Amino acid sequence: MPLAVAAIAFFLAGFVKGVVGLGLPPVAMGLLTLVMMPAQAAALLVVPAFVTNVWQLAAGPRFGTIARRLWPMLAASVVGTLVAAAFLHGRFGGQAIVALGFALIASAVLGLAAPRLIVPPSAERWLAPLAGAATGLVTAATGVSSIPAAPFLGALGFNREDLIQALGLSFTVSTIALAVALATGGILGFGTAGVSALALVPALLGMRLGGWVRGRVSEPVFRRCFFLGLLGLGLHLASRHLV
């Protein structure tokens, strides 16, 4: 049953990413934690997340420029992930599921509200490390690295292509840091890594189908349905260990 749920979870997560360009970790983690602990789900997520994020990162032309601009946030994200993982993983099972639920709720609310956030250049220098450290904490606790990284990057004024590449870079670095933390904690071994590699197959199939659907379905409508579904899943996870 866990393997069947995992295959379905990664296919659906890949499908969502293929249509809207994001959402693989939140969808996969939200569904996987219905049948396993968050640390186990995060370990299965490593290979699909890494490959799809590198794919997204490689699609843009300005890697060097973006990396030089974002390195304070990326460095803080790595440190935050490794430090927080030493305290959180394997020790707060129920609390981690609740944290994941609230992370999904936050993602859904931000996606539905679509606020126009703007970070002025004068504030970017000191906000970037804070956003990175907070992203590291959320990544270590939930396996989801989009909060608050995605809203922060969206507020920096990137054009669409640069934003896609910046998101890919941020998610790739977070995935590598999470993989190191999981391996150090004994959660990600060769066996789990092999299963994670197999999970790449349904994820890529889902992405391919999502890419096909993207040209045939209104993206705003799909995004609204996606975030409403994410909100419901987050509410379910957050309430499961609070009642």
Secondary structure, 3 states (H helix, E strand, C coil): CHHHHHHHHHHHHHHHHHHHCCCHHHHHHHHHCCCCCHHHHHHHHHHHHHHHHHHHHHCCCCHHHHHHHHHHHHHHHHHHHHHHHHHHCCCCHHHHHHHHHHHHHHHHHHHHHCCCCCCCHHHHHHHHHHHHHHHHHHHHHHCCCCCCHHHHHHCCCCCHHHHHHHHHHHHHHHHHHHHHHHHHCCCCCHHHHHHHHHHHHHHHHHHHHHHHHHCCCCHHHHHHHHHHHHHHHHHHHHHHCCC
